[in-house]
Amino acid sequence: MSTRSSGVLMHITSLPNAFGIGSFGQSAYDFVDFLVETKQTYWQILPLTTTSYGDSPYQSFSAIAGNTHLIDFDLLTQMGLLKEADYASVNFGDDPTNVDYERIFYARRPILETAVKNFLANQAFQADFQNFENNNRLWLDDFAEFMAIKEHFGNQALQKWDDKKVVARDPSALEKYRSMLAEQIHYFKVTQYFFFKQWTELKNYANQKGIQIIGDMPIYVAADSVEVWTKPELFQLDEERNPLVVAGVPADQFSATGQLWGNPLYAWEEHKKQGYAWWIHRIEESFKIYDVLRIDHFKGFSDYWQVDGKAEVAKDGSWQPGPGYDLFKAVKEQLGDLPIIAEDLGNIDDKARKLLADCNYPGMKILQFGFEDVNGESLDSPHYCIPHSIVYTGTHDNDVTNGWYNSLTEQQQQYTNDYTHRREDESICQAMIRQLFATVSNTAIATMQDVLDLPASSRMNVPSTIGGNWQWRMQQSDLTQDKKDFLAKMTMLYQRANQEK
């Protein structure tokens, strides 16, 4: 990532189509073509892992398994596994600009079950499927069993399953459920096959066109996850796999009481004893599906905020030492130098800065933070950007530029306008993207909402809130020729055009 380049941040779920949620189908291929047309190099997405209560891709049932909501029905039809009639008249949601997660959760299942049944009845697919099973043996069986048993207990969280023997992975209890739920276990394996087949084909298409995928790895896994069930020794848990302590961050610009994430914290001594094998496997799996990896909450590897498992808010916690460079040294020894971006936002102190320097990963700059300080002293200001960094207008956790600008004080707005030399005929999104691409940061990433000049209602996530997040979807009609022309013009003007194609 050393030469000047640029890209767009938009999650798969936000793509337009008729299925209620963005998928790996035609509109994803069209999006790659748009990136090529505007001379981009990167498509940045959010984690592709499964989502649970709250619909956040940062709270997943598995660190590796894919989100089956992203499987495209038209592509399954092309494989001969569905007929259009199987889904053409299904209501996946009433508002094409928003994902109705509850509705698609129920509406998609019977359609996928039909596809799985047709898949298993067709001998032509079986060799490829067996190959997939063998290549993913390290996680696939456990995941499929976890999901089938979880469903059997009414989708309750692991800690609330009625049978405590199976929570504790008693061998006889496991055997009982494996035989009783064999059909459901198969369903979860085959849908993972669909997911990875479709994603791999899309990623290959992007790569052939010179577009690289920046993927995202959450630092933590959910308490209700297959990892907590199968590898409890790697987490700080009680006998029944309840987290003794949980993750979060102290009070910050997003929340006055801190953010209580609720994820179980790692037993770092145990990870060290095992040579960080789980992390090496996790990062290796990430690079099978992404070209560049953004590691979320990088600060948590130098020090992490620890909150009592029963606490109501995050502010009464304490900083604890993380594994530091020891972990990344082990990763480097096993996997070599990798294109990793460190999400170094929030409470960054000298210890976190030293870890970033030791790893030599580029960090992130957020222009919105830079312009909130009218004295120009923020390290996120354009004049403090450095080449070895990735610069954004905002991320999925920030308001979109229009919403952000409208919530600034008059003085902050004036400072932003003066700094960006905003012209009278220029929207604030255009001024910010122009400023973004003009920075010395090697890589500039604009959010799709800002490229499309959309209002605050298109915001992806408000940290520390549940419900109403992760829902935004673009419309095909949002992407007009003049918006494409502007993006291409800024890309070429500031020497960021993709040289590959």
N, C-alpha and C positions, 0 to 999 in steps of 0.2 A: 504493500500500500504506500510505496514511497513516491510514486509520481502523482501529479495532480489529477484528481478524478472526482466524480460525483455520482449521486444516486438518489433514489426515492424510497422513503419508508412508508409501506402500507402492508397491513397483514392480509393474508389470504381471505379471511372471513369478510373483508370489506369489498371484495370484488363483486361486480354486478352479475346476476343471472336470475333464473326463474325458480331457484330451489330454496329461497329463504336465507341462504348463507353462501358466501363466496366459496368456490371449490377449485379443484385442479382441472377444470374443464376449459372450454374454448376461451372464456374471458381472461383466464390466467395467461394463455398463450398470446392473446391480444395485448395484454399488459406488457409482456416481454417485448412485443413488437413496438409498443409505444416507447419503451425505454431505449430500444435500438434507434428509433426514429429521432429521439431527442438527444442522442449521443451519450447516454448514461453508461456507467460501468457497473453499478450495484443496484440490486433490489434487496432492501432490508425488510425482514419480516419479524414477527413475534414468535415465541416458541410454538412448535408444531405439535406439542404433546397434548394429551387428553385434557379436557376441562371438566371441572366438577361444579359443586354448588358455588354460585357467584360468577361462573362462566369465565374465570380468569385463567389465561394460559400459564400463569405463574403459580397456580395451585393444581398440581396434576396427580392423577392416580399412578403415574409411572414416569420415571425420568427419561424413558426411551420410547415407549409406545406412542403411536401417532393418533391424532384427533380424527376419528372416523366421520365427523360432520363434514370434513373437507373432501370426502370421496365424491366424485362426480358421477351422476346417474347416466348422463349421455355417453360417457366413456364405457360404463358397464354395458350399456345397450350395444355399443360398437363391438364389445367382446361376445355378444350373444347371450348375456346373462340376465338382461331385462328386456321388456318391450316398453315402448313409450307409454303405452296404456297403463303400465304399472305405476306411473307417477304423474302423468300429464294433468290429471284433474285434482291432484292433492293440493290442499291449501297449506302452504308453508309459512304463511304470515301475510298480514294485510298491508304492511308498510314496506315498500321496497328499499327505503333508506335505512331500515333498522332490522337487526336480527331478533326474531322472537324465539329465544333459546328453548323455552318450555315447549312451544309448538313443534319446533323441528326435532326435539328430543323424541317426542312420541310419533311424529309423522314419518320420520326417516327409517325407524326401526323395521317395520314390516317390509318396506321396499328392499332394505339391505338383506333381510332374512330370505326373501325371494331370490335375490342374486346369489346368496351363499348356497341355497339349496340347488340351484341350477349349476353352480360351479362344482359342487361336490358330485353331481350326477354326470359330469362330463370328464371322461378319462383324459382328454387332451391337455387339461391343465395340471394333472396330478404330479407330473415329474417336476415341473417348475415350482409348484407349491411345496413339494418335499425338499427341494433345494433351499427354498426360503426358510422352511422350518429348521433345517440343519444349520444354515448360516446365522440364525438368530436364536439358537438353542439357549444361549446364556440368559435370555430374559423372556422369551416368548411364552414358554410353558407357564412360568410363574405368573405372568401378567394375565393370561387367559383364565387360569384357575382363580386368581384373585377376583377378576371381574365377574366370573360366573357365580362364585360363592357370594360375593357382595350383592349381586342381583337376587340370588336365592333368599337373602335376608332383607329383602325390600329396599335395596340400595342404601342401607344404613352404613355409617362409617365403620371401619374395621373394629374399632374399640367397642362398638355397640352390637356386634354380631351375637346372636342368642347362644351359639355353641362356642363356649370358651376353649374347648379342646382344639377346634380348628383355628381359632385366633392364635393359640400357642403352637400351631403346626404339629400336633400330635399325629404320628404316622398313620395310625388306624383311622383317625378322623379324615385325614387327607385322602386316603384310599376310598373311603365311603363317598366323599363328594366328587372325586374324580370319576367314579363309575356312575353315580346318580346324575351328574351334570355334564356327561360326556358331550352331548349335543350342543349345549351352550358354550362349552369350552372351545369346541370346534368353530362356532360362530365367531368368537373373539379372535381366534387365530386367522381365519380366512379374511375377516375385515381388515386385519393388520396387513395381510398380503395385498389386498386391494389398495390400501393407503400407500404403502411403500412403492408398489408398482407405478401408481399414478404420479406420485411425487417425483420418483426417479426419472420418469419420462419427461416431466415438465422441467426439472432441473437440467437434464441433458439438453433439452431444446434451448434453454436460456444460455447454458455454457457454450453451445455451438454458435450462438449469436453474439458471443463475447460479453454476456451478462453474468456477473457473479452474484451468488446469494449470500447475504450476511444473515446468519441465523442467530438465535438468542438462547442462552442457557441460564435458566434461573439458578441462583446459588443454592436454594433449598428445595426439598421435596415436601409434599403435603403429609400431615399426620396420617391421613387416610390414603395410604399408598402401598403399592406392592413392595417397595423397598423397606418400609417400616415393618411390614409383615414378614418378609423373608430374611432381612438382615438387621434385626433389632440391635445387635451389638454395635452397629455403626452410629447409633443415636442415643441421646440421653432420655431413656424411657423408664417407666415403672414396669412391674410384672405383666400388666395387662396392655402394655404398649401405649399407655398414655404418656405424652411428653411431660417430663419433669420441669423442663424449662423450654421457652419458645423464643422465636426470633421476632425482631422488630427493629425500630429505630427510635431514638429519643425525639423530643420535640424538634421540629424543623420547619422550613418554609411551607410544607404541605399540611402540617397538623400541629396544633398547640399542645396536645397530650401525647405526641409521638404517634408512630404507626405500629399497631399490634398485628403482626402478620400471622402469628399462631403456628408457624412451621416448627417441627421439632429441630433442636440444635444437634450438631454432630458431636460424637465422642471422638475428638481429634486424636487422642492418644492411641485409640484402637486403629484409626485410619493409618497413623504413622507406623504402627506395628505391622500392618498388612502392606506396607510399602505403597500406600495410597492407591491400591489396585482398583478400588471401585471408581475413583476419580479418573484414573487413566482409561478405564473401560468406557466411562461416560463421555469423556472428551473424544475418544476414538470413535465412538458411535456418532457423536455430533458431526464429526468431519466426514462421515459417510453421506450425510444429507445436506451439509452446508459447505460453502467454499471458505467463508470467514466466520469466526465465532465471536459473538459479543458475550462476555461473561457479566451477568447482572450482579450488582452490589459487590463490586470488587473489594470495597472497604472491609467486608466481612471476613476476608482472608487474613488481614493484618490484625484487626480487632473486630469483635462482633458484639452487638447489644443483646444481653441476656435478660429475659424477663421470666418471672415465676410462671409456671404452667397454669396457675389458677388466676393470674392477674386479669383485671378488667381493662386496664390501659397500659401503654408501653412506657410511660415516662418514668416509672419507678423500677428501672432496671440497672444493669451495671455493664461496663465494658470488660470483655474477657479477651485474652490473647488468642488469635487464630493461628493456623499452621505456618503462615508467612511463606517465605521463599522456598522452604523445605518441600512443600507440595509441588510448586511449579518446576522446581529442579528435577523432581522425580518424573513429572510429565515430560519435561524436555529430554531427559535421559532415555525414556521409553519411546517417545513419539517424534523427537526432533523439534526443530523450530517450527512453530505453527502461527498462521495469521490470526491472532487473537486481539480483540478490542476489549479494553477494561472499562466497564461502566464505573467511573470514579466520581460520581456525584454525591452530594450530601456532606456528612461530617468528615472531610478529608484533612487529616493531620500529617505531621512529619513521617510517622510510621507508615501510613498508607502511601505517602508520596515515595518513600524509600522502596517499598515493595514494587510499586509501579516502575520505578527506575531500574531496580534489579531485574525485573522480568523483561524490561524494554518493550512493553506493550504500549501502543498509543492509547491515550485517555480520551475523554469526551469534553467538548465545550458546548454550552447551550446559550445562544445569543439572547434569548429572552431574559435569562438571569443577568447577562451583561448590561442590558439596557435599563434594568430596574434601578441600578445604582447611577444616579445622575452626576456623580463626581468622577465617573469613569474609572473607579478603582477595582471593580470586579474583575476577577481573573477570567471570567467568561466574556469580557469585552473583546471585540474583534482585535484591538491593538495588543491584547495579551495572548492571542492565539499563537500556537507554535506549529511548524510544519508537521511534526510527529504527533498529530492529533486528528480526531474526527469531529467536525463541527456541525451542529444542528440548529435549526430555528428553535425547535422544541422536540420532545419525544412523545411517545404514547401517554406518558404521565403528565404532560403539560397541556395547558389549554392550546387550542389552535391559535395562529397569529391574530386573527380578527378578534376572537374572544379575549385573548391576552391584552391586546392593544386597547380595547374598549374598557378594560378594568384598570388601566393605568391612571395615575394622577395626571393633571394637565401638564405639570412640570416634566414628568417622565415621558409623556407623549411628545412634548416639544424637544426634549433631549434626543429621543429616538429619531424624530423627523430631521433634526439638525445633523445628527451624526451620519445618517444614511443619505443625506442630501436629497431627501424625498421631494420629487417634483409634484406639482399640483395635480397633474393628470395620472399620477401613479398610485395604485392601491398600496396599502401597508404591506400586503403579502408580497407584492412585486418588489417593494423597497427592501424588505427583509431577505428575500431570496437573492436579490442583487448583492446585498451586503454579505450574505452567507458565502456566495460563490467567489466573492472578491477577497476573502480572508486568505492568509498564508497556509492554513491547515491543508494538508495533502488531500484530505477527503472531506467533501461537503455533502450532507444528506438533507434533502428537503422532505417534509411530510407531504403526502398526497393531498391532504386537506388544504395546505397552503398553496400548493401548485394550482389547485382548483378554486382558490379564493373563497373557501366555504366559511359559514358562520360558526359560532360557539357550539351550536347543537351537534356539530360533527366531531366533537371531542371524543377520544377513544376511552380514556380512563381518568377518574378522579381518585387518587390514592386514598386509602383508608375508608372507602365507602363500598357498600355491597349493593348490587342491583343498579340497573341503568348504565352499566359500563360494557365495553367491548362490543357495542351494538352497531356502530356506524357502518354504513355501506355507501359506496359511491354509485352514481348513476352513469350509464354510458353517455348520456347527454351532457354531463358535467364537463367532460373533456373536449373542449372546443379547439379548433385549429389555432386560434390566437394564443391559447394557453400552452399548447405544444410549442408554438413558434417562440414564445417568450423563454420557455425553459431551454430550448435548443440554443437560442441566442446567448443567454447567460453562460451556458456551458462552454460555448466556443469562445466567447469574449474573454473569459477568465482562464483559458487554457486547460479546461477540464474534460474536453471531448475524448471519448473512448477511442483509443488508437487501434483496438483489435480488429474492428470491422470497417 
